[in-house]
C-alpha cells in the first residue's frame, strides 16, 4: 500500500507532503494474472497495478481506464 500512495503522490506532484488521508485506498483486488489492483477513495480517475516479484514490488499508477499490454 505504501508504494501505491507514493506513486500517486508522484503523479500529483505533491510527494508525500500532504496528509496521508488524501491518499486513502478504497479497494484492493487481485486479477486473474496475479496483479494486484488498488483503487483510491479520493482519486477515482487513477488505479495502481502491482506485481510482487521475489522480494520486490513492481508497481505503476495509471489512469483508471488504462490497461497494461503484456
C-alpha positions in Angstrom: 0.0 0.0 0.0 2.9 2.3 0.7 4.1 2.1 -2.9 0.6 2.8 -4.2 0.4 6.0 -2.1 3.9 7.1 -3.1 3.2 6.5 -6.8 0.0 8.6 -6.6 1.9 11.4 -4.9 4.4 11.5 -7.7 1.6 11.8 -10.3 0.0 14.6 -8.3 3.5 16.2 -7.8 2.9 16.5 -4.1 5.1 13.7 -3.0 4.1 12.6 0.5 4.0 16.2 1.7 0.2 16.3 2.2 -2.0 14.5 4.7 -1.9 10.7 4.2 -5.7 10.7 4.4 -5.9 12.2 0.9 -4.2 9.0 -0.5 -6.8 6.7 1.2 -7.2 3.4 -0.5 -10.8 2.3 -1.5 -10.1 -1.3 -2.5 -7.5 -3.9 -3.2 -8.2 -6.8 -5.5 -6.2 -9.4 -7.4 -6.9 -10.1 -11.1 -6.5 -13.5 -12.8 -2.9 -12.7 -13.9 -1.5 -12.3 -10.4 -1.6 -8.5 -10.4 -2.9 -6.5 -7.5 -5.2 -3.6 -8.4 -5.7 -0.8 -5.9 -8.3 1.9 -6.3 -8.2 5.2 -4.4 -11.0 6.7 -2.5 -10.3 10.4 -3.4 -8.8 9.9 -6.8 -11.1 7.6 -8.7 -9.6 8.5 -12.0 -6.4 6.6 -11.1 -5.6 3.0 -10.2 -2.4 1.3 -9.1 -1.3 -2.0 -10.5 1.4 -4.0 -8.8 3.1 -7.3 -9.0 5.2 -9.0 -6.3 8.3 -10.5 -7.8 10.7 -12.3 -5.4 11.2 -9.8 -2.6 10.2 -6.7 -4.6 7.1 -4.9 -5.6 6.8 -3.6 -9.1 4.0 -1.1 -9.4 2.6 1.7 -11.6 -0.1 4.3 -11.0 -2.1 4.8 -14.2 -5.4 6.3 -15.4 -8.2 4.0 -14.3 -9.5 3.2 -17.8 -6.0 2.1 -19.0 -4.9 -1.5 -19.5 -1.4 -3.0 -19.5 -0.5 -4.9 -22.5 1.8 -7.8 -21.7 
